Amino acid sequence: MSRLEHCATLWRWSSPSAPSVWFFLTIDGAAGEALSALALMRRLELGQASGFGSLKVAARIGTSTWKTSVFPQRGEGWMLPIKAAVRRAEHIGEGDEVVLELEVL
């Protein structure tokens, strides 16, 4: 797998027990299935999953690029955390449609 491109809606997660607010994009459909297949192959090769079943990725939105991880989202694809610096630089907010590019590392 080289690069994946996906369009998703930015959504917010918060918890009543924690003051933090996090923003994510859900990677589902064909892109999510490709990530799931790769995660399964790596699990079979290594005999173990990485932390929380995550995959390390290089992400790009607009002109912003960064390294992070994507996390499996119970039967609903994968979650990509979007940090504040990227949201500010790309002028995106909750509910915005975002085109992203991922490369699994």
N, C-alpha and C positions, 0 to 999 in steps of 0.2 A: 504494500500500500504506500503510495507516495503522498499525495495530498487529498484532503477531503474539503469540499466546499458545501456550506449549508446555510440556510436562512432560517432564523428563529426569532421568537419574541423574547425580549429581555423581561425577566420576572424577578420579584423580590421575595426573599425568605427572611422571616424574623421569628424570634421565639419570645414568649412571655417571660421565660426564665433567664434570658440573656439580653443584654442591651444592644448587641450587635445586629446589624442588618447586612445581609449578603445579597448580591445580585448574580443571577445565573442565566445561561442560555441552555435550552434543552436540545440535545442532538438526537434526533429520532429518525424514523424512516430508513432509507437506504444507508445514509451515513452512520446512523446508530447501529444498524445491523453489521456494517463493516467493522466498526469499533468492537462490537461484541465478539465477532468472529476472531479478530486479532487477539483480543484478551484471552479467549479460550485457547487459541494456539500457543500463546505464551505460557498460560497456566499448564498446558500439557507438556511443553518443552522443559519448563523449569520445575514442575511439580509443586508449585505454590503460586499464590496470587500476591500481587503487591498490596500495599496498604489500602484497605477498604475496597480492593478490587480495581484500583485506579490505573490509568495509563498516563505516562508522561507525554506531553505534547508541546509543540511550538504553535502558538495561535497568532492569527492576524485578523484585525478588524480595521478597515481603512488603512491608515498609515502606521497604526500601532501594532507592534509585535512584542510578544513576551513568551516565556516558558512557564508552564503550569501543569496541572493534571486534570483529567476528566474523570468523573466518578459515576459508576453505574447508578441508575435511578430506577429502582424496582419495577421492571417490566415496562418502563416508559422511556427507554433510551439512556442517554448519558447527560450529566450536568457539567457545564463549563463555567467556573467562577469568573466573573468579570470585575476586575478591581476598579476602584474609584478613579485612578489616574487614566485608565483607558476610557471609562465613561465620560470623563471631562474632556479628554483630548478629541474624542470622536463625537462629542455632543449627543450622547444617547442617554435615554432614561427609561424607566419602567414602562412597558407596553410598546416600546419601539421595535420595529422589525430590523434585524441586524443580519448582514451577510458576513460570514466568518470563514476563515480558511484554517485548517488544522493539518499538522504533520506529526505523526506519531514518532516519538524518539526512541 
